[in-house]
Amino acid sequence: MNAGSRTSKPFLRGVRWPLWCALIAVLLLAASRWLALWGEPTMAADDKQALPPQYAKLVPLHTPLGKPAPGEWLDKHHESGQTFQQYLEAHPVRAERGRRTLYIQPLGPFNPTQKKIVDLTAELMRAYFQLPVAIRRPLSLDLVPKSARRTPGRHRSEQILTSYVREQLLEPRLPKDAVAMIAFTAADLWPGEGWNYVFGEASLAGRAGVWSINRYGDPEQDDDAFRLCLLRTLKTATHETGHMFSMPHCTFYACNMCG
């Protein structure tokens, strides 16, 4: 404390009052930015104003994201979010001339009811992203080696490593006209050490992702179970595809890209 006092007094004497006020203002602005980044997820007023007019008009349609409840994603995982300007500066994956098709890559077997959910999901994705969507011929799970598999417990099915699917199965097979490709599978997934399972995972830059129907209930049980499985599938498929368009989890609004 004494050392800090000795170094601060000569500094204050040498700085004129208007300049000192300006310095305080800069420090306060930096502190507010730091708190916004490391505190509760918020969007600064100037970030909202930086939105193009056609996007700014959509802000009132969205519900601001409140403080995370115990057990929710942001309660356990720190994420700073992404402003519109940060998105532009990241050189995001976007549909371009000659590279506009979203590909769905089935991985492993599906029963007829699960296949119907995949087809309906493809139909929704066409409308959701306003892009062509094509379903490819299925790939066999035999392509996944033992090194990318595990059985987490006696009462759980075998799991497939998501990074292997993305990096070894999908990225080398990306068609030239693909803006992105997402694998759909009925196999359970896990993303690596420290995780017990994951519904899906996608790359922000590699244009590849994977999603699993494994934990969404039995769609053959009854109509309600089918609709619930379908709804969960639609949410996850569009969420993971949003990641493939270089969007991280949203921390500003209660939207489909929330963690």
Disulfide bonds with the S-S distance in Angstrom:
none
